Structures are given as structure tokens and as C-alpha cells.
Amino acid sequence: MFAQVITRYQAQLQPTFNTALKTPLSLAIGVALSCTALQAQAASEASVYNEIPVAGANVEYLGDDAIEPSQMPSDAFIAQQAQLFLECTEVQTSAARLACFDKVAEQGKTPSYTMSKQPVDLAKTLKTTISGNPQVVLAQEDIDEASAALDAEQEQTNTSLSTVGLTKREAKVLEEVGVTQEQIERYSPLSLAYDLDQNSERGTWTVRPYRPTYVLPLFYTFDPNLSPTPSNPDEPGETFTSNDVRNTELKFQLSLKTKVGEDLFDTSADLWFGYTQESHWQVYNEDNSRPFRATDYQPEIFLTQPVAADLPFGGRLRMLGAGAIHHSNGQDDPLSRSWNRAYLMAGAEWGKLSVVPRLWARVNGNSSSDDDNPDIEDYMGYGDIKFLYDLPADQSISGTLRYNPSTNKGAAQIDYIYPLSENVNGMVQLFQGYGESIVDYNHENTSIGFGIVLNDWKGF
């Protein structure tokens, strides 16, 4: 049915599109409507769904044989929906814009289903714990009759639209379409990266992006580490010349994750395995056979739990988690470096800004002579903060900050990402501080790189 509706949209708006498609905004609208029509037509012609709803999914579908001619949308309704699609394109925040399109399509009764998750309500869970009756309380679950009014009030608060990070015009468009805060959060970077609102259709044991996978063909280091500290103080270290380690090299990172288990412990908790590899390749050093200067390996396993709690300045706590990570460079002495960490993390959002702080503790670390890097925490600190800020036109600024107040040492990495094509983004990376690679954990450096991100990465 919706394919017919879209066809009528296009027929009515064709005279306008013929001239207006010359502008980028109208071109985007035309592509969006055409793609929607193709998807709807494919759904109407298919005998069965490729995606089969699982237990607990909310299914909404009206087949063509269930529609009477009298039930077809009127011309006024078609014009109204087309206008709403146009207004949705004015929303620059990616999550809000996707939610806006979904809401308009939902009014056309497109086939859809979702497996919704229920985050843990931290406030109520803490309240029951303090009162002596500890319970894990989900965001939409009643504890008893006395809390029913509070639940209703909080549910209303959760669904009301937050204007943090939105312009007045964007907020007005979203309110007219009827988009709620809950619908926007389903498309936020945190939600999509960690399945906070619904389990991904990819399921478990499928490869998904983790950290950004990128190639920076031009990566310039202003002060290369020519004398890495030996891992064993009793052994002589290695000293390199400026020709051995040149300022310009190629840097790349490969990072993947997979969900090992989902909806654990009778909650929406998920278990993940991640792997990140970062390499510095002296590809322009023809005098020394173009060696790999440094490669870092970081396998890890972590648990995420969706939560719901309000934060100051309109923020929302969306996730709590814990994990363990091994970090090493696979080298022999005197360049061997490695350490293991256990960490706690959280995920929060303030409109277009998403933040993931982590606190870690070193595992099996000591100051004996067999430790590759006994003072690594002095430079790498006891945690970090990752952030992502959405910019217009699918651009973003993200980064990682580390700091140890006791030694006044740390690092900052800033990544600017801008779209080049559907799945390829340009990237500019700036780093300043200690630990750009683990072999340089105690070497301060400034570097800048230019390249591309190879996946549609928009997360942490």
C-alpha cells in the first residue's frame, strides 16, 4: 500500500522536483522518497518477510489484500505526508532526523517490527536497595501500587521531547510530526553502537564495527621516539637515527566487535568481544625496507547494561558497563610492552554530545625487573573519556582524553570525520601527549594524520 502512496507522492510533486532537484536539499528528498518507494514495493511483492519476528516483537503490517479502495489515503493526506518528509530534512541531528522519517513512515502503516529493550531505572533500583528490599527495576516496570503514579510521571518525562542540541526550528518540526525523545534515542550513536534500545538484527556472533577502522596515508610525527626506554633497565636500549625512524609514515587501525550473548541476567545486558589493532608503517622509508615501526594489539571482553537516569543540564545516563582488556605490542626485549586492565565505564548523552568515561585498574602489574613498563600508569593514567559530537551534514568531532593529576601527564586525540561517499568518510587526526602507541607510552609527541575511515563508524 505504501508503495502506491509514495508513487502518488511522486506524481503530485513531479513538477516541483523537476526544477527543485537541482538543489542539494531537494536531491536528498528525491533520493529518500525513491528509496522508500523501492523498499515498500519490495515488501508488497514479497510473499514472506526476510526478517522473521521473534517472540516479544511488536509487529505492525497490513497486507494489500486487507485494504479496501475506500481506505486508500486521500489526496490531502498524501500532500500532508509529503510536506512532513520535506520538513524532516531540515533536522540536522542524525538521530532526530531518522526518528522523524520513521514517524512519518509509521503513519503510512509501513511493515515494521522492533524488539524493544527495557533499561534499568537507576533511581528506583537504588531506592529499593536503600529501603532494604533490593530489586533490579526496569524503566517501565512497577514495584508496587504505591509507585504507580511515580512510574506514570517518569514515563511521561521520558517520552517528552528534549530540546538539548536542537534549534527552535528543529524542535518545532519534531513536535509537529510527533517524535518523542525515546524514538530519537533509538538512533543515537550510543544506542546504535551498543544495542541499548533494541537488539540489532545482526544478532550474536556477527562482525560489527567497534573503534573506527581507518587508513591515514599521511601521518606526520613532529618528534619521533628515537630512543625507546628499554623494558628491562638492566639491558641496553636501542637508539635510532632520523633515517631509521622518519617523521612521515602510514598509520592504520582495524577494529571489530561481536556480541557474544544478549539479554543476560533477566535484563537487557549484553556480552561483547572486541579487537583493535593499530599499526605505524614506515612505508616511505625505502632505505630500511619500509618496516612496521609499531603495532598495538588490544583484545577485550566487556558487558553493557542499558540504564535510565537523568543527569544535570538535560543529560541522560544511557549505559553502564565493565570489561577487561589486554594491550601489548608483541615485541621482544628491549622493546616489549604490555599490560592488562579491568575497567568500569558509563555512557551518557547531552543532545548531540555523547560521552563514555572509563576508570581502570592495572591487573598483575608490579615494579619488578620483569615488568615491561612498571610506570605506565604515570603516563597513561587511570582512565579516559571518549566523546563524540554530531555536526551538520553527517560530520562529527570525536576524541579521547587521558590525564593523571598526580604526574600532570596525559594525552588528547581529536578526530574530525566528514563524508566522502555512502560508506567512506574523510578523517583528520590530531594527537598530543604520551602513549600514541604503547612503545611510546613515556614519550611526549605531537602528530597529525590525513586519510579515510573505511566503515560507517559513528560510535565508540
Number of C-alpha atoms within 10 A of each C-alpha: 21 24 20 15 21 23 16 16 20 18 11 15 14 14 10 11 17 10 10 15 16 10 10 10 13 18 14 14 20 19 12 14 19 16 13 17 20 14 14 20 17 12 19 20 9 10 8 9 10 8 9 9 14 11 7 9 13 12 12 12 11 13 12 11 7 10 11 8 7 7 8 14 14 11 13 9 13 18 15 14 20 21 13 20 22 18 21 23 20 14 22 18 22 20 21 27 23 19 25 28 20 19 20 21 18 13 11 18 14 22 18 15 15 17 16 16 18 21 22 25 18 17 14 24 18 15 14 15 12 10 8 8 10 13 13 17 22 21 23 14 15 16 16 7 9 9 13 13 11 13 18 13 11 14 14 11 13 18 14 15 18 18 16 15 15 17 12 9 12 21 18 15 19 27 14 12 19 16 23 19 18 17 20 24 20 20 20 26 23 24 21 18 18 24 23 27 25 16 20 15 9 11 13 16 13 11 14 16 20 21 20 21 20 23 21 22 18 16 24 20 18 13 13 21 21 16 13 18 21 19 23 19 13 9 10 12 15 13 11 13 11 10 11 16 18 21 18 22 22 20 24 20 19 18 18 18 20 20 23 16 15 19 15 13 8 8 17 23 24 23 21 19 21 20 19 19 18 19 19 20 20 23 18 17 17 10 9 12 10 14 16 14 15 19 20 20 18 17 17 19 19 20 22 24 24 27 26 21 18 15 12 7 8 13 17 19 19 23 24 19 18 18 19 19 20 16 18 19 21 14 14 10 15 18 20 18 25 22 20 17 18 17 17 17 20 20 25 23 25 19 22 19 20 24 21 19 16 18 16 19 16 16 13 9 18 13 10 10 12 11 18 26 24 18 15 19 21 19 22 22 22 19 18 20 17 19 20 24 18 23 17 11 11 14 17 19 18 21 19 19 16 21 22 17 11 8 11 10 18 23 22 19 19 19 18 19 24 19 17 12 9 8 11 17 21 19 23 19 19 17 20 16 22 23 21 20 18 24 26 20 22 24 20 18 18 18 19 19 21 20 20 21 23 17 15 15 20 21 20 21
